[in-house]
Amino acid sequence: MNRRSQLLAAILVNAVYEMQNYPIVLLNIVISPLSFLLLIVFVSRGTLIGVGIMGGFIMTMFSAGMSLQTDLSHLKNDFKLQDMIVSSPTSQSIYMFGMAFAEIIYSLPALLTLSVLSFFFVKMTLLAALGFVSILILMFLMSVFLGFLFSTLSSDIVQSFAFSRMLSTLFTTIPPIYYPITYIPLPIRYIAYLSPTTYAAQLAQNLGGYMQLPITIILLSWMVLIGLTILLFLLSAKRSKWRE
């Protein structure tokens, strides 16, 4: 089996099967980012709709990567799929990226909905849009590496759900991704910078014209996102238990 077939098999297992047999999961994917967006729009009386839409993108991409954790854990512990993959020609990287790409397909309903909203409410130059896409890619890769690491370490699907929900809450609900960080009082504001999604959000808001950041903060934010993505990649490659 060539690499293209291996990637396709991962997509069929992790995305197409669930989308065909359990359509309700598609509704859940769309509702999650939009529920926070609607809350922010109502509270701000529409003034933060652009910021909220970009926050919805960040939440969707990070949550997509974290969903990989529970999916891989389910396939590993309940169906023993990882044991079969280990004994096959499929490599660890092909398996991970195939399953990760399936999560993108799985998240398409939310991404398409947010894309339509951004067309009307978010105004960016082409260069700014490319920067925003780069931020989303880093968010996704970061969460994929983190999710893969935890999935290979967990021994039960219940444990995986607990890790996934905790990390998603810490990185996409508590940090200021749906509103500017300046809304948080200064003594507490510094705590928000413990989350990488804070750096992603303020970069996105700067690109969208909702916040003006000094060049030093912009460079620091990019360094944090890129550096943490590389660090998590190395950790997932070295510390994950691929073979029992």
Secondary structure, DSSP 8 states (H G I E B T S, - for coil): --HHHHHHHHHIIIIIHHHHH-THHHHHHHHHHHHHHHHHHHHHTTTTHHHHHHHHHHHHHHHHHHHHHHHHHHHHHTS-HHHHHHTSS--HHHHHHHHHHHHHHHTHHHHHHHHHHHHHH----HHHHHHHHHHHHHHHHHHHHHHHHHHHH--SHHHHHHHHHHHHIIIIISSSSSS-GGGS-HHHHHHHTTSHHHHHHHHHHHHTTS----HHHHHHHHHHHHHHHHHHHHHHHHHS----
